[in-house]
Amino acid sequence: MVDELESWAAKGRRALKKKGEFFALGPTYLGGPTGLELENRKALVKPPRLILGPTILGTYGFPDFPETPRLRPQKKFYKRPPRDLEDFEMYWLVSERLKTALEEADKEAVVFAQCDVYHISGKPIEPKHYLCDVTREIDAVDEASSTLKIEYHQGIKVYDLSGRSVINLNMESVGSAHIFRLKNTAIVVCDTSVRDACIAAGIKDPELFRDISAY
């Protein structure tokens, strides 16, 4: 429930940031779900965890899994094999080539965990996929020059990016980071160097990169 709602921040002000500098990086959700399920859930998901990924706000990374996560598609829900970037229980599931591109662009911002992913036929998917989490978080929104709604949920600030939102970043806060979670949002932001590394690796889906200057 929203405890408090502030008016539009800097509504109508001119956006100061150039287009094409920073992007929201994330799955497209096109083509339906992969139908992947965690086969060894009982061994990996222990209370208080409810899913494989982090369930506490603001915590990122991987616990020490007692065994390698195994992801198999359920025939009932299977639509397609996983692409380069998918969501999986609060983590990303990434291809080997995307893993390499992210590590080359900003290895300090991302962590990976081994997992075994299978085709509907039962054969392992090759090249491999990996679980991925972005562990760097930066409070980088320049509220004065951005156009967005600011809400408070149980005292926690949240930027509502619905509607015609424009996000401008405080470049001093960003510093030398190329990829990071944008604090008070649910998005991961990357710069052109990350996008270029992905394109060079053969990952050319434009839907993965959404310009945050016109979010």
C-alpha positions in Angstrom: 0.0 0.0 0.0 1.3 3.5 -0.8 1.8 5.5 2.3 2.7 8.7 0.6 2.8 9.9 -3.0 4.8 12.9 -4.2 3.9 14.9 -7.2 5.6 14.4 -10.5 9.3 15.3 -10.1 10.4 18.1 -12.4 7.4 17.6 -14.6 7.8 19.3 -17.9 11.5 20.2 -17.4 13.9 19.6 -20.3 15.7 16.3 -20.1 19.4 17.0 -19.7 20.8 13.6 -20.7 21.4 12.7 -24.3 19.6 9.7 -25.7 21.4 6.4 -26.3 23.8 6.7 -23.3 22.2 4.3 -20.8 19.8 1.4 -21.2 17.5 -0.7 -19.1 18.9 -4.3 -19.7 16.5 -7.2 -19.2 14.5 -10.1 -20.7 12.0 -9.4 -23.4 9.3 -12.0 -22.4 8.4 -12.4 -26.0 7.5 -15.9 -27.4 6.0 -17.2 -24.2 7.7 -18.9 -21.2 10.5 -21.4 -21.5 8.7 -23.8 -19.1 11.9 -24.4 -17.1 11.4 -25.7 -13.6 13.9 -26.3 -10.8 14.2 -30.1 -10.7 16.1 -30.3 -7.4 14.1 -27.6 -5.5 13.9 -29.5 -2.2 17.7 -29.7 -2.0 18.3 -26.0 -2.9 15.4 -23.9 -1.5 15.4 -24.0 2.3 13.3 -21.8 4.6 13.2 -18.9 4.9 13.8 -18.8 1.1 10.7 -19.3 -0.9 12.4 -19.4 -4.3 15.9 -20.0 -5.6 16.7 -16.3 -5.8 17.0 -13.7 -3.0 13.7 -13.0 -1.2 15.0 -10.2 1.0 15.0 -6.7 -0.5 18.4 -5.4 -1.2 20.3 -8.7 -1.0 22.0 -10.0 -4.1 24.3 -12.9 -5.2 24.2 -16.6 -4.6 24.2 -18.8 -1.5 26.4 -21.8 -1.3 24.2 -24.3 -3.2 24.6 -27.9 -1.9 24.3 -29.1 -5.4 24.2 -27.7 -8.9 20.7 -26.3 -9.9 19.1 -28.4 -12.6 16.6 -26.7 -14.8 14.3 -28.9 -16.9 11.3 -27.8 -19.1 7.9 -29.1 -18.1 6.1 -30.5 -21.2 2.9 -28.9 -20.2 4.3 -25.3 -20.2 7.2 -25.7 -22.7 7.3 -23.1 -25.5 10.9 -22.8 -26.5 14.5 -23.2 -25.4 16.0 -20.3 -23.4 17.5 -17.4 -25.2 20.5 -15.3 -24.3 18.7 -13.6 -21.4 15.8 -15.0 -19.3 14.3 -14.5 -15.9 14.5 -17.4 -13.5 13.3 -17.1 -9.9 14.7 -13.6 -9.2 17.9 -14.4 -11.1 18.9 -14.1 -14.7 19.6 -17.1 -16.8 22.2 -16.1 -19.4 23.9 -17.8 -22.3 27.6 -18.4 -22.3 28.2 -15.7 -24.8 26.3 -13.1 -22.7 28.2 -14.2 -19.6 31.5 -13.5 -21.4 30.2 -10.1 -22.7 29.1 -9.0 -19.2 32.4 -10.1 -17.6 34.4 -8.3 -20.3 32.4 -5.1 -19.9 32.2 -4.9 -16.1 33.2 -8.1 -14.2 33.0 -6.4 -10.8 29.2 -5.9 -11.2 28.1 -9.4 -11.9 28.3 -12.9 -10.4 27.5 -16.3 -11.9 26.6 -19.7 -10.7 26.8 -23.0 -12.5 23.6 -24.7 -13.5 22.5 -27.6 -15.8 19.8 -26.7 -18.3 18.1 -29.3 -20.5 16.2 -29.4 -23.7 12.7 -30.9 -23.8 14.4 -34.0 -25.3 16.3 -34.4 -22.0 19.7 -33.6 -23.6 21.8 -30.8 -22.0 21.7 -27.5 -23.7 25.0 -26.5 -25.3 26.7 -24.0 -25.1 26.0 -23.8 -21.4 23.7 -21.3 -19.6 24.5 -19.8 -16.2 22.6 -18.2 -13.4 23.5 -14.5 -13.1 23.0 -11.7 -10.6 23.9 -8.1 -10.7 25.3 -7.2 -7.3 26.2 -3.5 -7.8 23.5 -1.1 -6.8 23.8 2.7 -7.2 21.5 5.5 -6.0 22.1 7.5 -9.3 18.8 9.1 -10.3 19.0 12.9 -10.7 15.5 13.6 -9.4 15.7 17.3 -10.3 16.1 16.7 -14.0 14.1 13.5 -14.3 10.4 13.0 -15.0 9.0 10.3 -12.7 6.7 9.6 -9.8 8.1 9.1 -6.4 6.1 6.8 -4.1 6.7 5.4 -0.6 5.8 1.9 0.2 6.0 1.2 3.9 8.6 4.0 4.2 10.7 2.7 1.3 11.2 5.1 -1.7 10.2 3.7 -5.1 10.3 5.4 -8.4 7.2 4.7 -10.5 8.3 4.5 -14.1 4.9 4.1 -15.6 3.7 6.6 -18.1 6.1 9.0 -19.9 9.1 8.7 -17.5 12.5 10.2 -18.2 15.4 9.1 -16.1 18.5 11.3 -15.9 21.5 10.0 -14.0 23.9 11.7 -11.6 27.2 10.9 -13.4 29.3 11.5 -10.3 27.3 8.7 -8.6 27.6 6.4 -11.6 31.4 7.0 -11.8 33.2 4.2 -13.8 30.3 1.7 -13.5 29.1 0.2 -16.8 26.3 -2.0 -15.3 24.3 -1.6 -12.1 21.0 -1.9 -10.4 19.3 1.5 -10.2 18.3 2.0 -6.6 14.6 2.5 -5.9 13.7 0.8 -9.1 13.4 -2.8 -10.4 15.7 -2.2 -13.4 19.3 -3.0 -14.3 21.1 -0.2 -16.2 24.0 -0.5 -18.6 25.9 1.9 -20.8 26.8 1.7 -24.4 30.0 -0.3 -23.8 27.9 -3.2 -22.4 25.5 -3.0 -25.3 28.4 -2.9 -27.8 30.0 -5.9 -26.1 26.8 -7.8 -26.4 26.4 -6.9 -30.1 30.0 -7.9 -30.7 29.2 -11.3 -29.1 26.3 -11.8 -31.6 23.5 -10.7 -29.2 21.6 -8.3 -31.4 18.1 -8.4 -30.0 17.2 -4.6 -29.7 14.4 -5.5 -27.2 17.0 -6.3 -24.6 18.1 -2.6 -24.4 15.6 0.1 -23.6 16.8 3.7 -23.6 16.1 5.1 -20.1 16.0 8.7 -21.4 12.5 7.9 -22.7 11.6 5.0 -20.5 
